[in-house]
Amino acid sequence: MKSFNTIAPFIVFVCSAIAIIFAMYKFFEVKKAPEGTAQMSGISEKIRRGAMAYLKRQYKTVGIFFVVMEVILIILAATRMLTWFVPFAFLSGGFFSGLSGFIGMKIATYANTRTANGAREGLNKGLKIAFSSGTVMGMTVVGLGLLDISVWYILLTNVFKLDIADTMAAMLTFGMGASSMALFARVGGGIFTKAADVGADLVGKVEAGIPEDDPRNPACIADNVGDNVGDVAGMGADLYESYVGSIISCGALGVAAGHGVPGMILPMSIAAVGIIASIIASFFVKTKEGATQKMLLGSLRTGTYIASALAAIVSLILIMVLMPDKMALFGAVISGLLAGVLIGFFTEYYTSDSYNPTKKLASSSETGSATIIIDGLALGMQSTAIPVIIIAISIIISYFVAGGMTNFEHGLYGIGLSAVGMLSTLGITLATDAYGPVADNAGGIAEMAGLPHEVRNRTDALDSLGNTTAATGKGFAIGSAALTALALIVSYTDKVNTIDGSVLDLRITNPAVLIGLFIGAMLPFLFSAMTMKAVGRAAQKIVVEVRRQFREIKGLMEGQAEADYETCVDICTRSSLKEMVLPAALGIIAPIVVGLTLGANGVVGMLAGALVSGFVLAIMMANSGGAWDNAKKYIEAGNYGGKGSENHKAAVVGDTVGDPFKDTSGPSVNILIKLLSMVSIVFAALIVNFGGMGLF
């Protein structure tokens, strides 16, 4: 037992290395596939250059923030409010979060044209290339995440000889760097992609009546660039911080519950097992020519189900070895795994055009854009009920099977394990999610390169599937964020109690707690408003530019002149980098201001309020946006009048409203609720010593 505790971190390190090696293998496998025609290759190169140019400018902007934060953390460490490990942990968390997104975006920009070319041969070929690209992203995120965790753990325990409690206190804070990077990446990328998408659709499809991704549309390249910087790079950074946050917060709860070293080793080991399970399951994803949407979904679902089953079996063995007297903890892991699968299924039910909700939403287009918007909002609101119930049941089961009835801390550890269980198969879950933007880009390249109609039909089928898997991935990320944020709130209270055990009074009648609840519940709405208005402002600039080019470039609408794509890419880049600063700053400044004003009790209220409202709001936005998108695709497939009909125009308006819902504000909210907790933990000493203004 003791020997396994010693070697387990090194086994975790080896598993992380396997994930990275497998990602590299898939990377070069995708690059070996032929790009297609010279025109296809040229279009892909434009997308790749635009995406790389954006990321370079984004990282320079974010780098300024990290320098400022690093100075602040060093000052706090010098005044002994933090350990000296925190500033370095903050940098490593941010670096690996950004690197995850960068590598995922790199392979996505290579895979787009290869997927389109594969679709020329058949549906399965296109699916395999796009999914392999997604696998690179999935394996990179989990590989780098566990690499960061295992190396820090080995250094702190074996080199610096810290005990397990001090080790976890230091490791918990590098999540702040990951969360900060993720929020900038998600918000900035989301503003870029949706500004381009909205601008291209409003002028191209609605006003000019030309097809989606028509090369005459100056914003079409910017739209494809946005798919990569928002839905790939942003998503990779997002799920990296979810993954490491769940593992570290669970380990911290295990140490607080008195489980010692095994309490930390168990979540790390379960995550390592999930990597191997995801690699094995990835080989089972395939389909056949002419597959329906349900068959395509089934092929991806097969992979996730196999990975979950394998992870569950080996997790049972790990618990038997590490904590044989706590076998009931297996119930907590299973509850998390099942919760993730169920949330994914019901997200699919509400957003896929294979099911009635989205089909009925498409039918509401018969009475215009107003009714499809009303019904889409209602669908999103209705869809929040089941995920909330699933998470609630998972929390109850995890709490009680872990011994919560006799020991509160043990019950909380069970909740943390359920979050780890949910994210243990992230390698393959993220692969099915990251596949979507690649399929979307492939459809755009097929259209712009003038490939045969059957190729576009295949890429459209893959793209529609991608919309559903993306919505499923967002639901999965939001569900895990709720459990992780809950664990982080507990970690914050433990940190405050360590500093001053008499400061917390969490009764609902405490004015500081009550005010904090109201402020916290408001923050996700304020944040969403800021990000949506940012998309609107940036989209307006694109609309003006596209109209100008249609009007001033002679021969453009006749296909006799080339659009100025670079100007639209530059407008999106400048707008998104400018607009992302204030929303991202809100997540960092709010906990400090609330803490200094209302004290430690007010911060707990704020975190609880943000968790509850943010969880529900994020689900509503993601599902409304996904359903609007697939309702449009359902009409484009020939239903309710098909492309160019009044129904189609109404659906395009609904999809345009849903774009910032599902790809900017919604997915960013789940990062916000975790970042609020991370910042609160890092600045806990400052809040305890100087917070409350003597009133609370």
C-alpha positions in Angstrom: 0.0 0.0 0.0 2.7 2.5 1.0 4.9 1.5 -1.9 2.0 2.0 -4.3 1.4 5.5 -2.9 5.1 6.2 -3.6 5.1 4.9 -7.2 1.6 6.0 -8.2 2.6 9.6 -9.1 5.2 8.2 -11.4 2.7 5.9 -13.0 0.4 8.9 -13.5 3.3 10.7 -15.2 3.8 7.8 -17.5 0.1 7.8 -18.5 0.3 11.5 -19.2 3.3 10.8 -21.4 1.4 8.0 -23.2 -1.4 10.5 -23.9 1.0 13.0 -25.4 2.8 10.4 -27.5 -0.6 9.1 -28.8 -1.6 12.7 -29.6 1.6 13.1 -31.6 1.0 9.9 -33.5 -2.5 11.0 -34.4 -1.2 14.5 -35.3 1.2 13.1 -37.9 -1.4 10.5 -39.1 -3.7 13.4 -40.0 -0.9 15.4 -41.7 -0.1 12.4 -43.9 -3.6 12.4 -45.4 -3.8 14.3 -48.8 -5.0 17.9 -48.7 -6.9 17.7 -52.0 -6.8 20.2 -54.8 -4.5 23.2 -54.9 -7.5 25.4 -54.4 -8.5 23.5 -51.2 -5.0 23.7 -49.9 -4.9 27.4 -50.5 -8.1 28.1 -48.7 -6.9 26.0 -45.7 -3.6 28.0 -45.7 -5.6 31.3 -45.5 -7.5 29.9 -42.5 -4.4 28.7 -40.8 -2.5 32.0 -41.3 -5.5 33.9 -39.9 -5.8 31.7 -36.8 -2.1 31.8 -36.1 -2.0 35.6 -36.4 -4.9 35.9 -34.0 -3.4 33.6 -31.4 0.0 35.4 -31.5 -1.7 38.7 -30.8 -4.0 37.2 -28.2 -1.1 35.7 -26.3 0.7 39.0 -26.3 -2.3 40.7 -24.8 -2.8 38.0 -22.2 0.9 38.0 -21.5 0.6 41.6 -20.1 -2.1 40.4 -17.7 0.0 37.5 -16.5 3.0 39.8 -15.9 0.8 42.1 -13.7 -0.7 39.2 -11.8 2.7 37.6 -11.3 4.0 40.9 -9.7 1.0 40.9 -7.4 1.4 37.3 -6.4 5.2 37.9 -5.7 4.3 40.8 -3.4 1.8 38.6 -1.5 4.4 35.9 -1.2 6.9 38.4 0.1 4.4 39.5 2.7 3.8 35.8 3.6 0.2 35.8 2.6 1.1 33.1 0.0 3.9 30.5 -0.3 6.6 31.1 -2.9 5.3 28.2 -4.9 2.1 30.0 -5.9 3.6 32.5 -8.4 5.3 29.7 -10.3 2.2 27.4 -10.1 0.1 30.3 -11.5 2.4 30.6 -14.5 2.6 26.9 -15.2 -1.2 26.6 -15.1 -1.7 29.4 -17.6 1.1 28.1 -19.9 -0.2 24.6 -20.2 -3.8 25.8 -20.6 -2.8 28.0 -23.5 -0.6 25.3 -25.0 -3.5 22.8 -25.0 -5.6 25.2 -27.0 -2.7 26.1 -29.3 -1.9 22.4 -30.2 -5.6 21.6 -30.8 -6.0 24.6 -33.1 -2.8 23.7 -35.0 -4.1 20.2 -35.9 -7.6 21.5 -36.6 -6.3 23.9 -39.3 -4.4 21.0 -40.9 -7.4 18.6 -40.7 -10.1 20.8 -42.2 -9.1 20.4 -45.9 -8.1 16.8 -45.3 -11.5 16.1 -43.9 -13.1 17.7 -47.0 -10.9 15.7 -49.2 -11.7 12.5 -47.3 -15.4 13.2 -47.8 -14.8 13.0 -51.5 -14.1 9.3 -50.9 -16.9 8.7 -48.5 -18.5 9.6 -45.2 -16.5 7.3 -43.0 -13.2 8.6 -44.4 -14.2 12.2 -43.5 -15.4 11.2 -40.1 -12.1 9.3 -39.3 -9.9 12.3 -40.2 -12.0 14.8 -38.3 -12.3 12.5 -35.3 -8.5 11.9 -35.3 -8.0 15.6 -35.2 -10.4 15.8 -32.2 -8.4 13.0 -30.6 -5.2 15.1 -30.8 -7.0 17.8 -28.9 -8.5 15.4 -26.3 -5.2 13.6 -25.6 -3.2 16.8 -25.5 -5.6 18.3 -22.9 -5.5 15.3 -20.6 -1.9 14.6 -21.2 -0.7 18.1 -20.4 -3.1 18.3 -17.5 -1.8 15.2 -15.7 1.8 16.1 -16.7 1.4 19.4 -14.9 -0.2 17.8 -11.8 2.1 14.8 -11.5 5.3 16.9 -12.0 4.2 19.4 -9.4 3.2 16.6 -6.9 6.5 14.8 -7.4 8.6 18.0 -7.0 6.7 19.2 -3.9 6.7 15.9 -2.1 10.1 14.4 -3.1 12.3 17.4 -3.7 10.9 20.1 -1.4 9.7 17.5 1.2 6.4 19.2 1.9 3.7 17.2 3.7 0.5 16.4 1.9 -1.5 19.3 3.3 1.1 21.9 2.2 1.5 20.2 -1.1 -2.3 20.4 -1.8 -2.4 24.0 -0.7 0.3 24.9 -3.2 -1.1 22.9 -6.1 -4.6 24.2 -5.6 -3.5 27.6 -6.7 -2.2 26.8 -10.1 -5.8 26.3 -11.2 -6.0 30.1 -11.1 -3.5 30.4 -13.9 -5.4 27.8 -16.0 -8.7 29.4 -15.3 -7.5 32.9 -16.2 -6.0 31.7 -19.5 -9.1 29.7 -20.3 -11.4 32.7 -19.7 -9.4 35.0 -22.0 -9.2 32.2 -24.7 -12.9 31.4 -24.5 -14.2 35.0 -24.4 -11.7 36.3 -27.0 -12.2 33.4 -29.3 -15.9 33.4 -28.8 -16.2 37.1 -29.7 -14.1 36.5 -32.8 -15.9 33.5 -34.2 -19.4 34.8 -33.5 -18.8 38.3 -34.8 -17.6 36.8 -38.1 -20.4 34.2 -38.2 -23.2 36.7 -37.4 -21.8 39.3 -39.9 -21.4 36.7 -42.7 -24.9 35.3 -42.2 -26.8 38.5 -41.9 -25.3 40.1 -45.0 -24.5 37.0 -47.0 -27.5 34.6 -46.4 -30.2 37.0 -45.3 -29.5 40.2 -47.4 -27.7 38.9 -50.5 -29.3 35.4 -50.6 -26.0 33.6 -51.3 -25.1 30.2 -49.8 -23.2 29.7 -46.5 -19.4 29.8 -47.0 -19.8 31.3 -50.5 -16.4 32.5 -51.6 -18.0 35.8 -52.6 -18.7 36.6 -48.9 -15.7 38.5 -47.5 -16.4 37.2 -44.0 -16.3 33.5 -44.9 -12.6 33.0 -44.1 -12.9 35.0 -40.9 -15.8 32.7 -40.0 -13.7 29.6 -40.5 -10.8 31.2 -38.6 -13.2 31.8 -35.8 -14.2 28.2 -35.6 -10.6 27.3 -34.8 -9.7 30.1 -32.3 -13.0 29.9 -30.5 -14.4 26.4 -30.7 -11.0 24.7 -30.7 -8.3 26.8 -29.0 -10.8 28.3 -26.5 -12.5 25.0 -25.8 -9.1 23.3 -25.2 -8.0 25.9 -22.7 -11.5 25.7 -21.1 -11.6 21.9 -20.6 -7.9 21.8 -19.5 -8.8 24.0 -16.5 -11.9 22.0 -15.8 -9.9 18.8 -15.8 -7.0 19.9 -13.6 -9.4 21.8 -11.3 -11.5 18.7 -10.6 -8.5 16.6 -9.8 -6.8 19.1 -7.5 -9.9 20.2 -5.7 -10.9 16.6 -5.1 -7.4 15.9 -3.7 -7.6 18.9 -1.4 -11.0 17.6 -0.1 -9.4 14.2 0.4 -6.6 15.6 2.5 -9.1 17.8 4.5 -11.2 14.7 5.1 -8.2 12.9 6.7 -7.6 10.5 3.9 -4.0 11.6 3.6 -1.8 10.6 0.6 -4.3 8.1 -0.8 -7.0 10.8 -0.8 -4.9 12.7 -3.4 -3.5 9.7 -5.3 -6.9 8.2 -6.0 -8.3 11.1 -8.2 -5.0 11.3 -10.0 -5.0 7.6 -10.7 -8.6 7.5 -11.8 -7.7 10.3 -14.3 -4.7 8.3 -15.5 -6.9 5.2 -16.1 -9.3 7.4 -18.0 -6.5 8.2 -20.5 -5.9 4.6 -21.3 -9.6 3.9 -21.6 -10.1 6.8 -23.9 -7.2 5.7 -26.2 -8.7 2.1 -26.4 -12.2 3.4 -27.1 -11.1 5.8 -29.8 -10.4 2.8 -32.1 -14.1 1.8 -32.0 -15.4 5.1 -33.6 -16.4 4.4 -37.2 -19.4 4.5 -39.5 -20.6 3.5 -42.9 -21.6 5.3 -46.1 -25.1 6.9 -46.0 -25.3 6.8 -42.2 -28.2 8.8 -40.7 -27.6 11.3 -37.9 -28.7 8.8 -35.3 -26.1 6.3 -36.7 -23.4 8.9 -36.7 -24.2 9.8 -33.1 -24.3 6.2 -32.2 -20.8 5.6 -33.6 -19.4 8.5 -31.4 -21.5 7.4 -28.5 -20.0 3.8 -28.7 -16.5 5.3 -28.0 -17.6 7.2 -25.0 -19.6 4.3 -23.6 -16.7 1.9 -24.0 -14.3 4.4 -22.3 -16.7 4.9 -19.4 -17.1 1.1 -18.8 -13.3 0.6 -18.9 -12.7 3.5 -16.5 -15.3 2.2 -14.1 -13.9 -1.3 -13.9 -10.3 -0.1 -13.3 -11.5 2.6 -10.8 -13.0 -0.2 -8.7 -9.6 -1.9 -8.6 -7.8 1.3 -7.7 -10.2 1.9 -4.8 -9.6 -1.7 -3.6 -5.8 -1.1 -3.6 -5.7 2.5 -2.3 -8.6 2.7 0.1 -9.9 -0.9 0.8 -11.9 0.2 3.8 -13.8 2.8 1.7 -15.1 0.7 -1.1 -18.4 2.7 -1.2 -16.4 5.5 -2.9 -16.8 3.5 -6.1 -20.5 4.6 -6.0 -19.3 8.3 -6.1 -17.1 7.6 -9.2 -20.0 5.8 -10.9 -22.5 8.5 -10.1 -20.2 11.1 -11.8 -19.6 8.8 -14.8 -23.4 8.2 -15.2 -24.2 11.9 -14.7 -21.8 12.9 -17.5 -23.3 10.3 -19.8 -26.9 11.3 -19.0 -26.3 15.0 -19.3 -24.7 14.3 -22.7 -27.7 12.2 -23.8 -30.3 14.8 -22.7 -28.3 17.6 -24.3 -28.3 15.6 -27.5 -32.1 15.1 -27.1 -32.8 18.8 -26.9 -30.3 19.9 -29.6 -30.2 17.2 -32.3 -32.5 17.3 -35.3 -33.0 13.6 -34.8 -35.4 14.3 -31.9 -38.7 16.2 -31.6 -37.6 19.3 -29.7 -35.4 20.6 -32.5 -37.9 19.4 -35.2 -40.7 21.3 -33.5 -38.4 24.4 -33.2 -37.8 24.2 -37.0 -41.6 24.1 -37.6 -42.0 27.3 -35.7 -40.2 29.1 -38.5 -43.4 28.9 -40.5 -44.7 31.9 -38.6 -41.5 33.9 -38.8 -38.3 34.7 -37.0 -40.0 36.0 -33.8 -41.7 32.7 -33.1 -38.6 30.6 -33.7 -36.7 32.9 -31.2 -39.4 32.6 -28.6 -39.6 28.8 -29.0 -35.8 28.5 -28.9 -35.6 30.5 -25.7 -38.3 28.3 -24.2 -36.5 25.1 -25.3 -33.3 26.3 -23.6 -35.1 27.1 -20.4 -37.0 23.8 -20.3 -33.8 21.9 -21.0 -32.2 23.1 -17.7 -34.5 21.0 -15.5 -33.1 17.5 -16.2 -29.3 18.4 -15.9 -30.0 20.2 -12.6 -31.9 17.1 -11.3 -29.1 14.8 -12.6 -26.4 16.9 -10.8 -28.5 17.0 -7.6 -28.9 13.2 -7.6 -25.2 12.8 -8.3 -24.4 15.1 -5.3 -26.7 13.2 -3.0 -25.4 9.7 -4.0 -21.8 10.8 -3.8 -22.2 12.5 -0.5 -23.9 9.6 1.2 -21.9 6.7 -0.2 -18.7 8.4 0.8 -19.9 8.5 4.4 -21.4 12.0 4.6 -24.0 10.9 7.2 -21.3 10.3 9.8 -18.5 12.6 8.5 -19.3 15.8 6.6 -15.8 16.1 5.1 -15.9 12.5 3.8 -19.2 13.3 2.1 -17.6 16.3 0.4 -14.7 14.1 -0.8 -17.3 11.9 -2.5 -18.7 14.9 -4.4 -15.2 15.7 -5.5 -14.7 12.1 -6.8 -17.9 12.3 -8.8 -16.5 15.3 -10.6 -13.3 13.4 -11.3 -15.4 10.4 -12.5 -17.3 12.6 -14.9 -14.1 14.0 -16.4 -12.1 10.8 -16.3 -12.9 10.0 -19.9 -12.4 13.6 -21.1 -9.8 12.3 -23.7 -12.5 10.8 -25.9 -15.4 13.1 -24.8 -13.3 16.1 -25.9 -12.4 14.3 -29.1 -16.1 14.1 -30.1 -16.5 17.8 -29.3 -13.3 19.1 -31.0 -14.3 17.1 -34.1 -17.2 19.5 -34.8 -15.3 22.7 -35.8 -13.1 20.6 -38.2 -16.2 19.3 -39.9 -17.6 22.8 -40.1 -14.4 24.1 -41.7 -14.5 21.1 -44.1 -17.9 22.1 -45.3 -16.8 25.7 -45.9 -13.8 24.5 -47.9 -16.0 22.2 -49.9 -18.3 25.1 -50.8 -15.5 27.6 -51.5 -13.6 25.1 -53.7 -16.7 24.2 -55.6 -16.6 20.4 -54.8 -19.4 18.2 -56.1 -22.8 18.4 -54.4 -22.5 14.9 -52.7 -19.3 16.0 -51.0 -21.1 19.0 -49.4 -23.9 16.7 -48.4 -21.4 14.5 -46.5 -19.7 17.5 -44.9 -23.1 18.9 -43.9 -24.0 15.6 -42.3 -20.7 15.7 -40.3 -21.2 19.4 -39.5 -24.7 18.7 -38.2 -23.4 15.9 -36.0 -20.7 18.3 -34.9 -23.3 20.8 -33.7 -24.8 18.1 -31.5 -21.5 16.8 -30.2 -20.4 20.4 -29.4 -23.6 21.0 -27.5 -23.1 17.7 -25.7 -19.6 18.7 -24.9 -20.7 22.0 -23.5 -23.3 20.3 -21.3 -20.7 17.9 -20.1 -18.3 20.8 -19.3 -21.0 22.8 -17.5 -22.0 19.8 -15.4 -18.4 19.1 -14.4 -17.9 22.8 -13.7 -20.8 22.7 -11.2 -19.3 19.8 -9.2 -15.8 21.3 -9.4 -17.0 24.7 -8.3 -18.8 23.2 -5.4 -15.6 21.4 -4.3 -13.6 24.7 -4.7 -16.1 26.6 -2.5 -15.4 24.0 0.2 -11.7 24.4 -0.4 -12.0 28.1 0.1 -13.9 27.7 3.4 -11.2 25.2 4.6 -8.5 27.7 3.6 -10.3 30.5 5.5 -10.7 28.3 8.6 -7.0 27.4 8.5 -6.2 31.2 8.6 -8.9 32.2 11.2 -11.3 29.5 12.4 -13.6 32.0 14.0 -14.3 34.3 11.0 -17.0 32.2 9.1 -20.7 32.6 9.9 -22.5 31.2 6.9 -26.1 31.5 8.2 -28.4 32.8 5.5 -29.5 35.6 7.8 -26.0 36.9 7.9 -26.2 40.2 5.9 -22.8 39.6 4.3 -23.8 36.1 3.1 -27.2 37.4 1.8 -25.7 40.3 0.0 -23.0 38.0 -1.4 -25.7 35.6 -2.7 -27.4 38.4 -4.6 -24.1 39.7 -6.1 -23.0 36.2 -7.1 -26.4 35.4 -8.8 -26.1 38.7 -10.8 -22.5 38.2 -11.9 -23.2 35.5 -14.7 -25.9 37.7 -16.1 -23.7 40.8 -16.1 -20.8 38.7 -17.6 -23.1 37.3 -20.3 -24.4 40.8 -21.1 -20.9 42.1 -21.5 -19.8 39.2 -23.8 -23.0 39.3 -25.9 -22.8 43.1 -26.4 -19.2 42.6 -27.4 -20.2 40.1 -30.1 -22.9 42.6 -31.3 -20.4 45.5 -31.6 -17.9 43.4 -33.4 -20.5 41.9 -35.7 -21.8 45.4 -36.6 -18.3 46.2 -37.9 -18.2 43.0 -40.0 -21.7 43.8 -41.4 -20.6 47.3 -42.5 -17.4 45.9 -44.1 -19.1 43.1 -46.0 -21.7 45.5 -47.3 -18.9 47.9 -48.4 -17.1 45.2 -50.3 -20.3 44.0 -52.0 -21.0 47.6 -53.0 -17.5 48.7 -54.0 -15.6 45.7 -55.4 -16.7 45.5 -59.0 -17.5 41.9 -60.2 -17.5 40.4 -56.7 -21.1 39.4 -56.7 -20.7 37.9 -60.2 -17.8 35.8 -59.1 -15.3 37.7 -61.3 -13.3 39.3 -58.4 -11.9 38.1 -55.2 -13.1 39.4 -51.8 -10.8 41.1 -49.3 -10.8 38.3 -46.7 -7.8 39.7 -44.7 -9.7 42.9 -43.7 -12.5 41.0 -42.1 -10.0 38.7 -40.2 -8.2 41.8 -39.0 -11.4 43.5 -37.8 -12.4 40.4 -35.9 -9.0 40.1 -34.4 -8.8 43.7 -33.2 -12.4 43.8 -31.9 -12.1 40.5 -30.0 -8.8 41.4 -28.3 -10.2 44.7 -27.2 -13.6 43.4 -26.1 -12.3 40.4 -24.1 -10.5 42.4 -21.4 -13.4 43.7 -19.3 -15.4 40.5 -19.1 -12.3 38.5 -18.2 -11.2 41.1 -15.6 -14.7 40.8 -14.0 -13.9 37.3 -12.9 -10.7 38.3 -11.2 -11.7 41.6 -9.7 -15.1 40.6 -8.3 -14.0 38.2 -5.6 -11.4 40.6 -4.3 -13.8 43.6 -4.2 -16.5 41.5 -2.6 -14.0 40.1 -0.1 -12.6 43.5 0.9 -16.1 44.9 1.2 -18.1 42.0 2.7 -15.4 39.9 4.2 -14.9 36.1 3.9 -18.6 35.4 4.6 -19.7 37.6 1.7 -17.3 35.7 -0.6 -18.9 32.4 0.2 -22.3 33.9 -0.5 -21.0 35.3 -3.8 -19.5 31.9 -4.9 -22.7 30.0 -4.1 -24.9 32.6 -5.9 -22.7 32.5 -9.0 -22.6 28.7 -9.0 -26.4 28.3 -8.9 -27.3 31.0 -11.4 -24.3 30.4 -13.7 -24.9 26.7 -14.0 -28.5 27.1 -15.1 -27.8 30.1 -17.4 -25.0 28.3 -19.1 -27.1 25.2 -19.9 -30.0 27.4 -21.2 -27.7 29.3 -23.5 -25.8 26.3 -24.8 -29.0 24.3 -25.6 -30.9 27.2 -27.1 -28.0 28.0 -29.4 -27.5 24.4 -30.4 -31.1 23.8 -31.1 -31.4 27.0 -33.2 -28.3 25.9 -35.2 -29.6 22.4 -35.9 -33.2 23.7 -36.7 -31.5 25.7 -39.5 -29.6 22.6 -40.7 -32.9 20.6 -40.6 -34.6 23.1 -42.9 -31.5 23.2 -45.1 -31.8 19.5 -45.6 -35.1 20.1 -47.5 -37.7 20.4 -44.7 -40.2 23.3 -44.4 -39.2 24.8 -47.7 -35.5 24.2 -47.7 -32.7 26.6 -48.4 -33.7 30.1 -49.6 -37.3 29.8 -48.3 -38.9 32.3 -45.8 -38.7 29.5 -43.2 -34.9 29.2 -43.8 -34.5 33.0 -43.5 -36.3 32.9 -40.1 -34.1 30.0 -39.0 -31.0 31.9 -40.0 -32.1 34.8 -37.7 -32.7 32.3 -34.9 -29.3 30.8 -35.4 -27.7 34.2 -35.5 -29.2 35.0 -32.1 -28.1 31.6 -30.8 -24.5 32.0 -32.0 -23.2 34.1 -29.0 -25.4 32.1 -26.7 -23.8 28.7 -27.5 -20.3 29.8 -28.5 -19.4 32.9 -26.5 -21.4 33.6 -23.3 -22.7 30.1 -22.4 -19.4 28.2 -22.4 -17.6 31.1 -20.8 -19.9 31.2 -17.8 -18.7 27.8 -16.5 -15.1 29.1 -16.5 -16.3 32.2 -14.7 -17.8 30.3 -11.7 -14.6 28.3 -11.3 -12.3 31.3 -11.7 -14.2 33.2 -9.0 -13.5 30.3 -6.6 -9.8 30.0 -7.6 -9.2 33.8 -7.1 -11.0 33.6 -3.7 -8.7 30.8 -2.6 -5.5 32.5 -3.7 -6.5 35.8 -2.1 -8.0 34.2 1.0 -5.4 35.6 3.4 -5.8 39.1 2.1 -9.6 38.8 2.5 -9.4 37.5 6.0 -6.9 40.1 7.2 -8.3 43.2 5.5 -11.9 42.3 4.4 -15.3 43.4 5.7 -14.3 47.0 6.5 -15.0 46.2 10.2 -18.7 45.9 9.5 -19.0 42.1 8.7 
